[in-house]
Amino acid sequence: MEKKLFYEFIGKKIRQKREEKGLTLNELSLKTGIRKIYLQKIEDGKAYGFSTTKLFMIGEALETHASMLVRGWEEFKKLAGTE
């Protein structure tokens, strides 16, 4: 349960940042070299266990550090009652 919630959390953060930057999934795919369909799965929280390398690539393409994409997880986890 917690693992699934973690990937959903990251996916939402990535989508939020991508939309803030005004990028489409296709544009993010071109910037990262990650397939659009896989990025969609990541944003939907359905790509369990994707690599930290991919997270860093996405962060770089979104002009943010990968750590910012997981920031707030501990607080979110408490609010979700999974801790």
C-alpha positions as CSV (number, residue, x, y, z in Angstrom):
1,M,0.0,0.0,0.0
2,E,2.7,2.5,1.0
3,K,4.8,1.7,-2.1
4,K,1.8,2.3,-4.4
5,L,1.0,5.5,-2.6
6,F,4.6,6.7,-2.9
7,Y,4.7,6.2,-6.7
8,E,1.3,8.0,-7.0
9,F,2.7,10.9,-5.0
10,I,5.8,11.2,-7.2
11,G,3.7,10.9,-10.3
12,K,1.4,13.8,-9.2
13,K,4.4,15.9,-8.4
14,I,5.9,15.3,-11.8
15,R,2.7,16.1,-13.6
16,Q,2.2,19.3,-11.6
17,K,5.7,20.5,-12.4
18,R,5.4,19.5,-16.0
19,E,2.2,21.5,-16.3
20,E,3.7,24.5,-14.5
21,K,6.4,24.5,-17.1
22,G,3.8,24.3,-19.9
23,L,5.2,21.1,-21.3
24,T,3.3,18.3,-22.9
25,L,4.1,14.7,-22.3
26,N,5.5,14.5,-25.8
27,E,7.9,17.5,-25.1
28,L,9.0,15.9,-21.8
29,S,9.6,12.7,-23.6
30,L,11.8,14.5,-26.1
31,K,13.8,16.2,-23.4
32,T,14.3,13.1,-21.3
33,G,14.5,10.3,-23.9
34,I,11.9,8.4,-21.9
35,R,9.0,7.1,-23.9
36,K,5.8,9.1,-23.7
37,I,3.8,6.0,-22.7
38,Y,6.2,5.3,-19.8
39,L,6.1,8.9,-18.6
40,Q,2.3,8.6,-18.6
41,K,2.5,5.5,-16.4
42,I,4.9,7.4,-14.1
43,E,2.5,10.3,-13.8
44,D,-0.4,8.0,-13.2
45,G,1.6,6.3,-10.4
46,K,1.6,3.0,-12.2
47,A,5.3,2.6,-13.0
48,Y,6.5,0.9,-9.8
49,G,10.2,0.8,-9.3
50,F,11.4,3.1,-12.0
51,S,15.1,4.0,-11.6
52,T,16.5,7.0,-9.8
53,T,18.3,7.7,-13.0
54,K,14.9,8.3,-14.7
55,L,13.9,10.5,-11.8
56,F,17.0,12.6,-12.2
57,M,16.5,12.8,-15.9
58,I,12.9,14.0,-15.4
59,G,14.0,16.5,-12.7
60,E,16.7,17.9,-15.1
61,A,14.2,18.3,-17.9
62,L,11.8,20.1,-15.6
63,E,14.6,22.3,-14.4
64,T,14.4,21.1,-10.8
65,H,16.3,18.7,-8.6
66,A,15.0,15.2,-8.3
67,S,14.8,15.7,-4.5
68,M,12.1,18.3,-5.1
69,L,9.9,15.7,-6.8
70,V,9.8,13.6,-3.6
71,R,9.8,16.5,-1.2
72,G,6.7,16.4,1.1
73,W,6.4,12.6,1.0
74,E,6.8,12.2,4.8
75,E,4.1,14.8,5.5
76,F,1.8,13.3,2.9
77,K,2.3,9.9,4.4
78,K,1.3,11.1,7.8
79,L,-1.8,12.8,6.4
80,A,-2.7,9.7,4.5
81,G,-2.5,7.7,7.7
82,T,0.0,5.1,6.3
83,E,2.6,5.7,9.0
